[in-house]
Amino acid sequence: MAIRTHLPRLRPLSKRIALPILRPYHSYDHPPPPGPFTPTESSILSAAIPHIPSHGFTHTTLSLGTKDAGYIDASTNLFPNGTFSLVHYHLYTQRLALAKHEHILSPALKEREKVPGVGWKVKALTWERLMANREIIHRWQEALAFMAQPSHMPTAISELSSLSDEIWFLSGDTSVDTSWYMKRASLSAIYAATELFMTTDKSPDFIDTREFLNRRFKDVQIVGGTMGNVAQWAGFTAHAGLNVLRSKGVRI
């Protein structure tokens, strides 16, 4: 954590398996590391995403994206991970898209007596990320099945870790002690559990999912604070690990 202490403009980033060179931080003063997709792959995948609600995370969706992007059918061979690339692309792009949601926090400043703290922002951004799944939530169990496969699980877990880091960073978290890890582990577990719950939620505007999310934050008591003690955190981490694996389709 010495990097964050001496270089406050740098923030840790979870490792990306797809990158040949891994950097432990992101700097505002230097270009970000390349993403996991080439321009051609991104073009095809972005064109394929609108087909997911109708065709799911399937080869049909990938093929339709290829055609919509103006490439020949054989271009689907560009994806060695096959249709899992659709899942990975959604996870990756929606994580990056959270930055544009920072504007939702500004209007709230005028409506609240107190300026929203980091915890309030964490909950708001976590909800925004969940809502990014609303159009494809009826297909998301297909995505979870892909992520549960041993060959894909490292990427899925890495993206979940990066999502947690992104949310805390955008919320203004400046912790440099052991709470940095505690907060991110806790948020990862909360998000994974809520995302899984959302796949079966039939309530209007996902009201039940919103209440479930609020209960998880309250249970863990990480928003606006830290875990009470090491023993409490260790016990929660063990429980959280099981929830993460279950959310990825592993039967435990």
C-alpha positions in Angstrom: 0.0 0.0 0.0 3.1 2.2 0.0 2.2 3.3 -3.5 -1.1 4.9 -2.4 0.6 6.5 0.6 3.3 8.3 -1.4 1.5 8.7 -4.7 -2.0 9.8 -3.8 -3.0 10.1 -7.5 -2.5 6.4 -8.1 -5.0 3.7 -7.2 -4.6 -0.1 -7.1 -6.2 -2.1 -9.9 -7.0 -5.8 -9.8 -4.8 -7.8 -12.2 -6.1 -8.5 -15.6 -5.2 -11.9 -16.8 -5.5 -11.0 -20.5 -2.7 -8.4 -20.2 0.9 -9.3 -21.0 2.1 -6.7 -18.5 0.3 -6.2 -15.2 0.3 -2.9 -13.4 -0.7 -2.7 -9.8 -2.2 0.8 -10.2 -3.9 3.2 -12.5 -2.4 6.7 -13.0 -4.3 9.8 -14.2 -1.0 11.0 -15.6 -0.4 8.1 -18.0 -2.5 6.3 -20.6 -4.5 3.3 -19.2 -3.3 -0.2 -20.0 -4.9 -1.7 -23.1 -8.2 -3.5 -22.6 -8.8 -7.2 -23.2 -10.4 -6.7 -26.7 -9.0 -5.4 -30.0 -10.9 -2.7 -31.9 -12.3 -5.3 -34.3 -13.5 -7.6 -31.4 -15.0 -4.6 -29.7 -16.9 -3.6 -32.8 -18.4 -7.1 -33.2 -19.2 -7.5 -29.5 -20.8 -4.1 -29.1 -23.0 -4.9 -32.1 -23.9 -8.3 -30.7 -24.9 -7.1 -27.2 -28.4 -5.8 -28.4 -29.2 -9.3 -29.5 -28.7 -10.9 -26.1 -32.3 -10.3 -24.8 -33.6 -12.3 -27.8 -30.9 -14.9 -28.4 -29.0 -15.0 -25.1 -25.3 -15.6 -24.7 -25.1 -17.8 -27.8 -23.2 -18.3 -31.0 -26.3 -16.9 -32.8 -25.9 -13.6 -30.9 -22.2 -13.5 -31.7 -22.9 -14.3 -35.4 -25.5 -11.6 -35.6 -23.1 -9.1 -34.1 -20.5 -10.0 -36.7 -22.9 -9.4 -39.5 -24.2 -6.1 -38.0 -20.6 -4.9 -37.7 -20.0 -5.6 -41.4 -17.7 -8.6 -41.0 -18.0 -12.1 -42.6 -19.3 -15.0 -40.6 -15.9 -16.5 -40.2 -14.9 -13.5 -38.0 -16.5 -15.3 -35.1 -13.2 -17.3 -35.1 -11.5 -14.2 -33.7 -12.9 -15.2 -30.3 -11.0 -18.2 -28.8 -13.3 -18.2 -25.8 -16.3 -18.3 -28.0 -19.6 -16.9 -26.6 -18.0 -16.3 -23.2 -16.5 -13.2 -24.9 -20.0 -11.8 -24.8 -20.1 -12.2 -21.0 -16.6 -10.8 -20.6 -17.4 -7.8 -22.8 -20.5 -7.0 -20.9 -18.7 -7.2 -17.5 -15.8 -5.1 -18.8 -17.8 -2.4 -20.5 -20.4 -2.0 -17.8 -17.7 -1.6 -15.2 -16.0 1.2 -17.2 -19.4 2.8 -17.8 -19.8 3.4 -14.1 -17.7 6.5 -14.4 -20.4 8.3 -16.4 -22.8 7.7 -13.5 -20.9 10.0 -11.2 -23.3 12.8 -12.4 -26.2 11.1 -10.6 -24.5 12.0 -7.3 -24.4 15.8 -8.0 -28.2 16.5 -8.0 -28.5 14.6 -4.7 -26.3 17.2 -3.1 -29.0 19.8 -3.5 -31.8 17.5 -2.2 -30.1 16.3 0.9 -29.3 18.2 4.1 -26.0 16.6 4.3 -23.5 15.9 1.6 -23.6 12.2 0.7 -20.7 10.3 2.1 -18.6 7.6 0.6 -21.0 4.9 1.8 -24.0 6.4 0.2 -22.1 6.7 -3.1 -21.0 3.1 -2.9 -24.6 1.9 -2.6 -25.8 4.3 -5.4 -23.1 3.1 -7.8 -23.6 -0.6 -6.9 -27.3 -0.2 -7.7 -26.5 1.5 -11.1 -24.3 -1.4 -12.0 -27.0 -3.9 -11.2 -29.5 -1.9 -13.3 -27.1 -2.3 -16.2 -28.3 -5.9 -16.2 -32.0 -5.2 -16.3 -32.5 -5.7 -20.0 -30.7 -9.1 -20.0 -31.4 -10.3 -16.5 -33.7 -13.1 -17.9 -30.5 -14.4 -19.7 -28.0 -13.8 -16.9 -28.2 -17.3 -15.5 -26.7 -18.4 -18.8 -23.8 -16.0 -18.2 -23.4 -17.3 -14.7 -23.1 -20.8 -16.1 -20.3 -19.7 -18.4 -18.5 -18.0 -15.5 -18.7 -21.2 -13.4 -16.6 -23.1 -15.9 -13.0 -23.6 -14.6 -11.5 -22.0 -17.7 -13.5 -18.8 -17.3 -13.8 -18.4 -13.5 -10.4 -16.6 -13.2 -11.6 -13.9 -15.6 -15.0 -13.7 -13.9 -13.5 -13.3 -10.4 -11.0 -10.8 -11.7 -13.8 -8.7 -13.1 -15.8 -8.9 -9.9 -12.7 -7.7 -8.0 -12.1 -4.9 -10.4 -15.8 -3.8 -10.2 -15.5 -3.5 -6.4 -12.4 -1.5 -6.7 -13.9 0.8 -9.3 -17.0 1.5 -7.2 -15.0 2.3 -4.1 -12.6 4.5 -6.1 -15.4 6.4 -7.8 -17.1 6.9 -4.5 -14.0 8.7 -3.1 -12.5 6.0 -0.9 -9.0 7.1 0.2 -8.2 4.3 2.7 -4.7 3.0 2.7 -4.8 0.5 5.6 -6.1 -3.0 5.8 -9.7 -1.7 5.5 -8.9 -1.2 1.8 -9.0 -5.0 1.4 -11.9 -5.5 3.8 -14.2 -3.1 2.0 -13.5 -4.6 -1.4 -14.0 -8.2 -0.3 -17.2 -7.2 1.4 -18.6 -5.3 -1.6 -17.7 -8.1 -4.0 -19.7 -10.6 -1.9 -22.6 -8.2 -1.6 -22.7 -7.5 -5.3 -22.4 -11.2 -6.2 -25.2 -12.2 -3.9 -27.5 -9.4 -5.0 -26.9 -10.1 -8.7 -27.8 -13.7 -8.2 -31.0 -12.7 -6.3 -31.9 -10.3 -9.1 -32.1 -13.2 -11.6 -35.2 -14.5 -9.9 -36.8 -11.2 -8.9 -40.2 -10.5 -10.6 -41.1 -7.4 -8.5 -41.9 -4.1 -10.2 -38.7 -2.1 -11.0 -36.7 -4.8 -9.0 -38.0 -3.4 -5.7 -37.2 -6.7 -3.9 -33.6 -6.6 -5.3 -33.2 -3.1 -3.9 -34.4 -4.2 -0.5 -32.2 -7.2 -0.6 -29.2 -5.0 -1.4 -30.0 -2.6 1.4 -30.2 -5.6 3.9 -26.8 -6.9 2.7 -25.2 -3.6 3.3 -26.8 -3.3 6.7 -25.8 -6.8 7.7 -22.2 -6.4 6.8 -22.0 -2.8 8.1 -19.3 -1.7 5.7 -20.8 1.4 4.4 -19.5 4.4 6.2 -17.3 2.2 8.4 -15.2 -0.9 8.7 -15.6 -4.4 10.1 -15.7 -4.5 13.9 -12.7 -6.8 14.4 -10.4 -9.3 12.6 -12.4 -12.3 13.8 -15.7 -10.9 12.5 -14.1 -10.0 9.2 -12.5 -13.5 8.9 -15.9 -15.2 9.5 -17.6 -13.0 7.0 -14.9 -13.6 4.4 -15.4 -17.3 4.6 -19.2 -16.9 4.1 -18.6 -14.3 1.3 -16.4 -16.8 -0.5 -19.1 -19.3 -0.6 -21.6 -16.7 -1.9 -19.3 -15.7 -4.7 -18.8 -19.3 -5.8 -22.5 -19.9 -5.7 -23.3 -16.8 -7.7 -21.0 -18.2 -10.4 -23.0 -21.4 -10.6 -20.9 -23.7 -8.4 -23.0 -26.0 -6.3 -21.8 -25.9 -2.7 
